[in-house]
Amino acid sequence: MKNLKRVAFELLLSVFILGLFFSGGYELVPPALQLLALKVVLVSVGLLHAHAAGKLLVNTTVDWTDDFHPAHFVRMVLYVVVPICYSLGG
């Protein structure tokens, strides 16, 4: 349950904006805010994907007081690259 609290904001934001998309209220929002909302949900889903991939693939936490390991670098790259790829639509 502790791990779910770390991604609760991204989950809540994704569910709220996806609910807005599927409820039909999306058409009432101006086009600039539609694009912003779409990018926000894509980055949120990208962060969730990066978190899950980091847990499954690397399974280490980045501890800044500990020595630097290559697994820490992989974890940080996941948190940068995956949301960027999602937000670019790829």
Buried (B, 14 or more C-beta within 10 A) or exposed (E): EEEEEEBEEBBEBBEBBBEBBEEEEBEEBEEEEBEEBBBBBBBBBBBBBBBEBBEEEBEBEBEEEEEEEEBBEBBEEBBEEBBEBBBEEE
